Amino acid sequence: MVVLIVRCFVSFSAWLAIMFLLQERDISVL
């Protein structure tokens, strides 16, 4: 159960990092 929560947190953090980098580079993909 803990592993599932950790995986979700890691994937969410990675998504936030990607969105932040895209905004920094002024690239609108979505």
C-alpha positions as CSV (number, residue, x, y, z in Angstrom):
1,M,0.0,0.0,0.0
2,V,2.8,2.4,0.9
3,V,4.6,1.6,-2.4
4,L,1.5,2.6,-4.3
5,I,1.3,6.0,-2.5
6,V,5.0,6.6,-3.1
7,R,4.7,5.8,-6.8
8,C,1.8,8.2,-7.1
9,F,3.7,10.9,-5.3
10,V,6.8,10.5,-7.4
11,S,4.8,10.5,-10.7
12,F,2.9,13.6,-9.5
13,S,6.1,15.4,-8.5
14,A,7.6,14.5,-11.9
15,W,4.5,15.9,-13.7
16,L,4.8,19.2,-11.7
17,A,8.5,19.5,-12.5
18,I,7.7,19.0,-16.3
19,M,4.9,21.6,-16.2
20,F,7.3,24.0,-14.3
21,L,10.0,23.6,-16.9
22,L,7.6,24.0,-19.8
23,Q,6.3,27.3,-18.3
24,E,9.9,28.5,-17.7
25,R,10.7,27.9,-21.4
26,D,7.4,29.5,-22.5
27,I,6.3,26.3,-24.3
28,S,2.5,25.7,-24.3
29,V,2.1,22.0,-25.1
30,L,-1.3,21.4,-23.4
